Amino acid sequence: MAEPHKPSCAQTIRQRGVASGRSDWQIAQAIHNHCSVSMLRAHRLARGLTLEQVVVELRSLCRAVWGTEPRLAHQRISQWENGSDIPSPRYLDVLCRLYRTRPDRLGFGHDYSDATAADTAEAAAVASPPTATWLPGGRGNDGQDSEDDVERRRLLRLLSVYSGSAVSAPLLEALRKTRLQTDVLLETQSVSAATVDNWESIANNYGYIALTSPPFTLLAQTMCHLNELQRTLSQRQPLDFQKRLYRVMAQLAGLIAIASNSVGQEGQEWFHTARLAADETGDRALRAWVLAYEAMSNLWYGRPVIRAVELSRMAQAIAGTTPSAAGALAAAMEARAQARLGRRQEAQAAVRRSDGIFDRLGSEDTTPNIFGLSEHLLRMCQENALMFIGDTPAALSVQQRSFEIPGDVIDVALVKIDRSICYIRSGEPEHGCRLAGQALDELRPESRRGIPLMRARQAISMIHNSDRFLSPVKDLHEMLRDLQAAQSQATADGPPSNAP
């Protein structure tokens, strides 16, 4: 095999291949033939992945398939790619899962099955000579239609066939390819200021829609945009453009982490990715935002509480003395974590600190936006911390304030359940159980599980044995029993549809 080409050559092939509608397999084969690299490495380059990103993806796949996460380093992937080592059958299986292919296409073994007509056509398409128009240095053949002409005619046929009917998948795919071709034409040399502005606008819009969008929808949308952003970042750009694009990448990766947790998947590695991207920007508030939400995920999803304390303190230290929404959120997260650990004075101090920062924020930081901090979210965190340390008067006061300002339906229900716990602790079990039942009734059926159900069960667990036969207590107990059965069934059918 000849001397491998520089990675920039593979990047050019990948960009042109995507723009011309080539499949990942076709692009990988072209990189293998043109750049003189192994098929395994060609598959990685065809997807624009680094060795470190492959390690993260493989670890995640191994955990999902094997139930354990291996101690895998990027050096080992490199050895597989350069032929100095061969992956075991178990690792070969997850490599095939990662690249959505079979072992022989990764360069391990051969396919001796009889070729079908489709296979033959695909092989002919893949085996384009080095002078193909989508490869570096390629030129069109005299007397033959260019690929642009072929694609143009295909799009016109689709438009005529589907004119006046519902938009079809083939038509949407053709439109997408045309848009990518246009983008590549406009930005072959470098990223434009208009493109960077557009990416920042996309991230800003996510700040609002992330608060109301279903987690599965949010996850799918952000993943698509992140894939496109990776292609944009692979192009040349000035340093200030690069920092702005890394900022968008950190925001999208953080949203993927949040959405992954919400649908029952592990999001911690995505928080790590978000942190890496945020570090490239030098933006202290952004780095603090990622850490604050990582701390929140530790509290919501049963991870060690002490880690939430560490992450929230790191976020506050990075935010520094300049008031920021991330700094206020981090202080509120610390208050909740300290309260869970029974540290009364530390929790109260963190509540006061979050108040002090929030009071100095401008209106742009306090509007309902996942990249900011609404007052309702702040009060919900504060009252929960005060409720956990048994400071009932202060908790009731903050809860009352949270009821006076707009908030997410689930968040409002959680505050009501916290208030029901305060009533139960104050010797009013009937009032507390009625309020908890009312909070669950106000939620949509699909939202009456997860965190709200867990909190309501916590409330009823505080009822004294002598009060178990009170009518409101029995009613709430029956409701929780039915909801628990429904959640168990839903868990068997698929991941939960909501999480705060």
Solvent accessible surface area in square Angstrom, and as a share of the most:
residue,aa,sasa,rsa
1,M,169,0.75
2,A,72,0.56
3,E,145,0.65
4,P,64,0.40
5,H,77,0.34
6,K,157,0.67
7,P,73,0.46
8,S,66,0.43
9,C,24,0.15
10,A,2,0.02
11,Q,69,0.31
12,T,39,0.23
13,I,0,0.00
14,R,15,0.05
15,Q,29,0.13
16,R,81,0.29
17,G,0,0.00
18,V,25,0.14
19,A,7,0.06
20,S,32,0.21
21,G,25,0.24
22,R,43,0.16
23,S,52,0.33
24,D,64,0.33
25,W,42,0.15
26,Q,24,0.11
27,I,1,0.00
28,A,0,0.00
29,Q,42,0.19
30,A,6,0.04
31,I,0,0.00
32,H,45,0.20
33,N,90,0.46
34,H,38,0.17
35,C,1,0.01
36,S,14,0.09
37,V,6,0.04
38,S,36,0.23
39,M,22,0.10
40,L,3,0.02
41,R,64,0.23
42,A,0,0.00
43,H,2,0.01
44,R,19,0.07
45,L,22,0.11
46,A,2,0.02
47,R,56,0.20
48,G,29,0.28
49,L,29,0.14
50,T,67,0.39
51,L,36,0.18
52,E,98,0.44
53,Q,63,0.28
54,V,1,0.00
55,V,8,0.05
56,V,46,0.27
57,E,65,0.29
58,L,0,0.00
59,R,74,0.27
60,S,40,0.26
61,L,46,0.23
62,C,0,0.00
63,R,71,0.26
64,A,87,0.67
65,V,60,0.34
66,W,56,0.19
67,G,57,0.55
68,T,88,0.51
69,E,80,0.36
70,P,24,0.15
71,R,241,0.88
72,L,1,0.01
73,A,50,0.39
74,H,64,0.29
75,Q,101,0.45
76,R,91,0.33
77,I,2,0.01
78,S,37,0.24
79,Q,80,0.35
80,W,6,0.02
81,E,10,0.05
82,N,103,0.53
83,G,59,0.56
84,S,84,0.54
85,D,53,0.28
86,I,127,0.65
87,P,8,0.05
88,S,46,0.30
89,P,114,0.72
90,R,137,0.50
91,Y,21,0.08
92,L,32,0.16
93,D,60,0.31
94,V,0,0.00
95,L,1,0.00
96,C,16,0.10
97,R,110,0.40
98,L,28,0.14
99,Y,2,0.01
100,R,211,0.77
101,T,31,0.18
102,R,97,0.35
103,P,56,0.35
104,D,34,0.18
105,R,43,0.16
106,L,1,0.01
107,G,48,0.46
108,F,43,0.18
109,G,51,0.49
110,H,141,0.63
111,D,69,0.36
112,Y,185,0.70
113,S,81,0.52
114,D,135,0.70
115,A,79,0.61
116,T,79,0.46
117,A,88,0.68
118,A,75,0.58
119,D,59,0.30
120,T,82,0.48
121,A,66,0.51
122,E,53,0.24
123,A,58,0.45
124,A,73,0.56
125,A,39,0.30
126,V,5,0.03
127,A,69,0.54
128,S,28,0.18
129,P,77,0.48
130,P,91,0.57
131,T,79,0.46
132,A,15,0.12
133,T,54,0.31
134,W,8,0.03
135,L,6,0.03
136,P,35,0.22
137,G,68,0.65
138,G,22,0.21
139,R,192,0.70
140,G,47,0.45
141,N,86,0.44
142,D,142,0.74
143,G,91,0.88
144,Q,125,0.55
145,D,85,0.44
146,S,44,0.29
147,E,57,0.25
148,D,80,0.41
149,D,49,0.25
150,V,76,0.44
151,E,28,0.12
152,R,134,0.49
153,R,110,0.40
154,R,69,0.25
155,L,28,0.14
156,L,106,0.53
157,R,137,0.50
158,L,23,0.12
159,L,80,0.40
160,S,80,0.52
161,V,110,0.63
162,Y,69,0.26
163,S,87,0.56
164,G,91,0.87
165,S,70,0.45
166,A,87,0.67
167,V,97,0.56
168,S,15,0.10
169,A,78,0.60
170,P,61,0.38
171,L,16,0.08
172,L,98,0.49
173,E,64,0.29
174,A,0,0.00
175,L,79,0.39
176,R,93,0.34
177,K,34,0.14
178,T,46,0.27
179,R,102,0.37
180,L,12,0.06
181,Q,45,0.20
182,T,61,0.35
183,D,52,0.27
184,V,38,0.22
185,L,141,0.70
186,L,132,0.66
187,E,18,0.08
188,T,71,0.41
189,Q,119,0.53
190,S,51,0.33
191,V,4,0.03
192,S,47,0.30
193,A,52,0.41
194,A,74,0.58
195,T,24,0.14
196,V,0,0.00
197,D,74,0.38
198,N,81,0.42
199,W,13,0.05
200,E,55,0.25
201,S,55,0.36
202,I,31,0.16
203,A,2,0.02
204,N,80,0.41
205,N,82,0.42
206,Y,6,0.02
207,G,0,0.00
208,Y,107,0.41
209,I,72,0.37
210,A,13,0.10
211,L,76,0.38
212,T,117,0.68
213,S,23,0.15
214,P,82,0.51
215,P,20,0.13
216,F,97,0.40
217,T,57,0.33
218,L,7,0.03
219,L,37,0.18
220,A,59,0.46
221,Q,75,0.33
222,T,0,0.00
223,M,70,0.31
224,C,82,0.49
225,H,54,0.24
226,L,8,0.04
227,N,72,0.37
228,E,47,0.21
229,L,0,0.00
230,Q,44,0.20
231,R,49,0.18
232,T,13,0.08
233,L,29,0.14
234,S,32,0.21
235,Q,29,0.13
236,R,162,0.59
237,Q,30,0.13
238,P,69,0.43
239,L,122,0.60
240,D,81,0.42
241,F,29,0.12
242,Q,62,0.28
243,K,90,0.38
244,R,69,0.25
245,L,0,0.00
246,Y,53,0.20
247,R,84,0.31
248,V,1,0.00
249,M,26,0.12
250,A,0,0.00
251,Q,15,0.07
252,L,0,0.00
253,A,0,0.00
254,G,1,0.01
255,L,0,0.00
256,I,1,0.00
257,A,0,0.00
258,I,34,0.17
259,A,2,0.01
260,S,7,0.05
261,N,6,0.03
262,S,9,0.06
263,V,1,0.01
264,G,52,0.50
265,Q,105,0.47
266,E,76,0.34
267,G,0,0.00
268,Q,42,0.19
269,E,42,0.19
270,W,58,0.20
271,F,2,0.01
272,H,91,0.41
273,T,39,0.23
274,A,0,0.00
275,R,62,0.23
276,L,98,0.49
277,A,5,0.04
278,A,0,0.00
279,D,80,0.42
280,E,97,0.44
281,T,17,0.10
282,G,54,0.52
283,D,45,0.23
284,R,127,0.46
285,A,45,0.35
286,L,6,0.03
287,R,72,0.26
288,A,0,0.00
289,W,9,0.03
290,V,0,0.00
291,L,3,0.01
292,A,0,0.00
293,Y,16,0.06
294,E,9,0.04
295,A,0,0.00
296,M,18,0.08
297,S,5,0.03
298,N,3,0.02
299,L,11,0.06
300,W,17,0.06
301,Y,67,0.25
302,G,75,0.72
303,R,51,0.18
304,P,91,0.57
305,V,38,0.22
306,I,77,0.39
307,R,83,0.30
308,A,0,0.00
309,V,3,0.02
310,E,76,0.34
311,L,0,0.00
312,S,0,0.00
313,R,121,0.44
314,M,74,0.33
315,A,0,0.00
316,Q,31,0.14
317,A,74,0.57
318,I,35,0.18
319,A,10,0.07
320,G,35,0.33
321,T,129,0.75
322,T,98,0.57
323,P,47,0.30
324,S,15,0.10
325,A,8,0.06
326,A,6,0.05
327,G,3,0.03
328,A,0,0.00
329,L,2,0.01
330,A,0,0.00
331,A,0,0.00
332,A,0,0.00
333,M,0,0.00
334,E,5,0.02
335,A,0,0.00
336,R,2,0.01
337,A,0,0.00
338,Q,0,0.00
339,A,3,0.03
340,R,70,0.25
341,L,69,0.34
342,G,57,0.55
343,R,89,0.33
344,R,111,0.40
345,Q,143,0.64
346,E,73,0.33
347,A,1,0.00
348,Q,42,0.19
349,A,33,0.26
350,A,0,0.00
351,V,14,0.08
352,R,157,0.57
353,R,99,0.36
354,S,0,0.00
355,D,44,0.23
356,G,35,0.34
357,I,25,0.13
358,F,22,0.09
359,D,109,0.56
360,R,146,0.53
361,L,23,0.12
362,G,32,0.31
363,S,86,0.55
364,E,128,0.58
365,D,43,0.22
366,T,34,0.20
367,T,55,0.32
368,P,87,0.55
369,N,19,0.10
370,I,11,0.05
371,F,45,0.19
372,G,7,0.07
373,L,0,0.00
374,S,26,0.17
375,E,37,0.17
376,H,7,0.03
377,L,32,0.16
378,L,0,0.00
379,R,34,0.12
380,M,5,0.02
381,C,0,0.00
382,Q,2,0.01
383,E,0,0.00
384,N,0,0.00
385,A,0,0.00
386,L,10,0.05
387,M,1,0.00
388,F,47,0.20
389,I,22,0.11
390,G,39,0.38
391,D,25,0.13
392,T,23,0.13
393,P,104,0.65
394,A,33,0.25
395,A,0,0.00
396,L,47,0.23
397,S,75,0.49
398,V,27,0.16
399,Q,0,0.00
400,Q,84,0.37
401,R,95,0.35
402,S,0,0.00
403,F,63,0.26
404,E,107,0.48
405,I,27,0.14
406,P,128,0.81
407,G,36,0.34
408,D,68,0.35
409,V,84,0.48
410,I,25,0.13
411,D,23,0.12
412,V,38,0.22
413,A,2,0.02
414,L,0,0.00
415,V,0,0.00
416,K,32,0.14
417,I,0,0.00
418,D,0,0.00
419,R,32,0.12
420,S,0,0.00
421,I,0,0.00
422,C,1,0.00
423,Y,35,0.13
424,I,14,0.07
425,R,99,0.36
426,S,64,0.41
427,G,59,0.57
428,E,78,0.35
429,P,19,0.12
430,E,68,0.30
431,H,81,0.36
432,G,0,0.00
433,C,2,0.01
434,R,142,0.52
435,L,24,0.12
436,A,0,0.00
437,G,11,0.10
438,Q,85,0.38
439,A,0,0.00
440,L,0,0.00
441,D,83,0.43
442,E,89,0.40
443,L,4,0.02
444,R,145,0.53
445,P,98,0.61
446,E,76,0.34
447,S,1,0.01
448,R,61,0.22
449,R,36,0.13
450,G,28,0.27
451,I,13,0.07
452,P,0,0.00
453,L,1,0.00
454,M,101,0.45
455,R,4,0.01
456,A,0,0.00
457,R,119,0.43
458,Q,53,0.24
459,A,0,0.00
460,I,14,0.07
461,S,74,0.48
462,M,56,0.25
463,I,8,0.04
464,H,132,0.59
465,N,125,0.64
466,S,100,0.64
467,D,34,0.18
468,R,81,0.30
469,F,170,0.71
470,L,57,0.28
471,S,72,0.46
472,P,14,0.09
473,V,2,0.01
474,K,100,0.43
475,D,90,0.46
476,L,4,0.02
477,H,93,0.42
478,E,89,0.40
479,M,49,0.22
480,L,11,0.05
481,R,143,0.52
482,D,86,0.45
483,L,27,0.13
484,Q,56,0.25
485,A,65,0.50
486,A,59,0.46
487,Q,41,0.18
488,S,61,0.39
489,Q,108,0.48
490,A,26,0.20
491,T,91,0.53
492,A,85,0.66
493,D,110,0.57
494,G,27,0.26
495,P,65,0.41
496,P,45,0.28
497,S,42,0.27
498,N,14,0.07
499,A,23,0.18
500,P,43,0.27
